[in-house]
């Protein structure tokens, strides 16, 4: 289900991660950015940077998800207060 407003922060990152298999265009739409792929990627990168997740683009998020799936590694905040 697509968000009616553009998501930000952890909601955006979670939505993008959940939809990375669908591709950039559909992930952007589901995260509330419609066809504005540039803004979607820019906001995703800013929010990832704030959380210490280094990506250059949505494609990097896809590659990161693929590596995580292979290694079984989990990315999560250090404490519940950072959620």
N, C-alpha and C positions, 0 to 999 in steps of 0.2 A: 504494500500500500504506500502510495506516495504521500510525503508530508505536504501539508497545505502552505507551510511557510518554510523558508530556508533554515535548515538545522545548523547549529554551531556547536563548538566544544566537543565534549565526549559523545553527545548524541550524533553529531555529524560523523565522527570517526567510527562509531559503532555501526551506523547505517552504511557507510561506505564499505567497511569491512564485510558486513553481511551481504552486500550486493556486488562485491568485486567480480564475481563470476559472470554477472549479467553484462559487464562492460561499462565503460565510462558514461556513455549517453544515458543508459537506463539507471545507473547508480545516481547520476546527477539529478535525474527526474525524481527518483524515489526519495532523495534527500532534500527535495524542495527547491531545486535550482532550475528545473525545466530544461531548456536548451542552452542555458548560460554555463557552458563547460569551463570557461576561463575563470569565472567567479567561484564556481564549485571547487576547482583545483586549487585556486589561490586560498580560499577559506580553509580547505582541508589541510593544506601545507602549513598555514599559520597556526591552526589548532594543534596539529601534530607537533610543531616546533615548541609550542607552549607546554606540551606534555613530555617533551624530550624524545619524541619519536622522529627520527630523521628520514624524511622522504622528500624527493624532488618533484614527484607528480603522482597521480593516481596509479600509474603503471608501477611505480616503486612500492606502493601499498599492496598491489597484486603480487609482486615478487616476494615481498616480506611475508604475506599470508602463505604463499606456497612453501617458503622455507620453514615457517613455523609449523605448518602441517606435517612436514617431513621430520622435524626434530622433536615435536611434541612440546616445544617451548610455549610458555604462556606469557603474554604481556599484560601486566596489571599494575596498578599503583602500589607503592610501598605500604601505605596505610589506608584504612577505611576513610580517614579524614580527607584523603586526596581524591576520593571517588567523585 
